[in-house]
Amino acid sequence: MITNNIRKSILHMVHYSKSSHVGTCLSIVDILYVLYFEKLNIDPLQPLMSHRDKFILSKGHGGAALYATLAERGFFPKEHLDQYYVNNGMLPGHLDMEAVPGIEASAGSLGHGLSIGVGMAVANRQSGNPGEVFVLLGDGECNEGSVWEAVMLAATLQLKNLTVIIDYNKLQSFGWTNEVIDQSNMAERWRSFGWETYEIDGHNLAEIRDVLSIEQTKPKAVIAHSIKGKGVSFMENKLEWHYKSPNGDELKIAYDELGDFL
C-alpha cells in the first residue's frame, strides 16, 4: 500500500535525522494520500500549472509527511528524503516552499496556513481560476486566535472553493488537547461560524474520499478524527512520540508492523 510506503519513509527520515514530530506526521498520512493520489488536480511534471488545486500544510512541523508524500507522488526523487533535517540538507524540518517542487506555502509558526489559504481562494475566485484550495490544520493549532479570524472572513466571503481539514488526533505537544483548551465541541464551533462541517474517521480512506467529493456552497470544514502515531502500535496515542525519534531497534519493529512494501 502506498500509505505504508509513506509511513516507512517518514520513519526513515526522522530516524536518520534524529528529529521529532513523527507522531503528528503519521496521523495525517491517510488524508495526504487521498488528496495527492485521488483528489487534487495536480501534475508533478507541471507543479506550477496555473489551474492546479493547492494544498497548504499549516501544521508545518508535520513536514516530513508532506515531503514523503510528494516524493511518492513523483514531485522529486525519493533519494532527496535523506536530506531531511540534517546539516546543509535540502529539506528543512519545517516546510520551505523553495526547497522542492509541490510545496505551496512555507509553514512552521502555527496559525497562519488558513489565512494564506483564504487569500489564495479569493484570488482564484476573482481571476476565474477553477483551482480549489485545501488547508490542513492541527487540532492544537486551533488554539491560535489567527485561525478564527480567517474562519470568520472565509464564511463572510462564502468561499466555496476552500476546504479545511482538521487533524483531530487529540494530542498536542504538552498533553491532551482538551486538557489544554477544551475542544470537545470542535464541529459545533466551525458550524457556528457558518462553515459546512462534517466529521469523519481520518484513517478511513472511503470516508475521506467521500467527504472531499461533496459539492459545497460555502467553505467546508472536515473534522478528521485521527490517531497520533497511526500505524505503529507503540507510538499510537503516546505523547512522547511528539518529540521523540525511533532508535534502530524501534525502527525495525515499526517496519515489521508496516510490512515489506518499499
C-alpha positions, 0 to 999 in steps of 0.5 A: 500500500502506498500509505505504508510506503509513506509511513516507512519513509517518514520513519526513515527520515526522522530516524536518520535525522534524529528529529521529532514530530513523527507522531503528528506526521503519521496521523495525517498520512491517510488524508495526504494520500487521498488528496495527492493520489485521488483528489487534487488536480495536480501534475508533478511534471507541471507543479506550477500549472496555473489551474492546479488545486493547492494544498497548504500544510499549516501544521508545518512541523508535520513536514516530513509527511508532506515531503514523503508524500510528494516524493511518492507522488513523483514531485522529486526523487525519493533519494532527496528524503535523506536530506531531511533535517540534517546539516546543509540538507535540502529539506528543512524540518519545517516546510520551505516552499523553495526547497522542492517542487509541490510545496505551496506555502512555507509553514512552521509558526502555527496559525497562519496556513488558513489565512494564506489559504483564504487569500489564495481562494479569493484570488482564484475566485476573482481571476476565474481560476477553477483551482480549489484550495485545501488547508490542513490544520492541527487540532492544537493549532486551533488554539491560535486566535489567527485561525478564527479570524480567517474562519470568520472572513472565509464564511463572510466571503462564502468561499466555496472553493476552500476546504479545511481539514482538521487533524483531530488526533487529540494530542498536542505537544504538552498533553491532551488537547482538551486538557489544554483548551477544551475542544470537545465541541470542535464541529459545533464551533466551525458550524457556528461560524457558518462553515459546512462541517462534517466529521469523519474517521481520518484513517478511513480512506472511503470516508475521506474520499467521500467527504472531499467529493461533496459539492459545497456552497460555502467553505467546508470544514472536515473534522478528521478524527485521527490517531497520533502515531497511526500505524505503529502500535507503540507510538499510537496515542503516546505523547512522547512520540511528539518529540521523540525519534525511533532508535534502530531497534524501534525502527525495525519493529515499526517496519515489521508492523508496516510490512515489506512494501518499499 
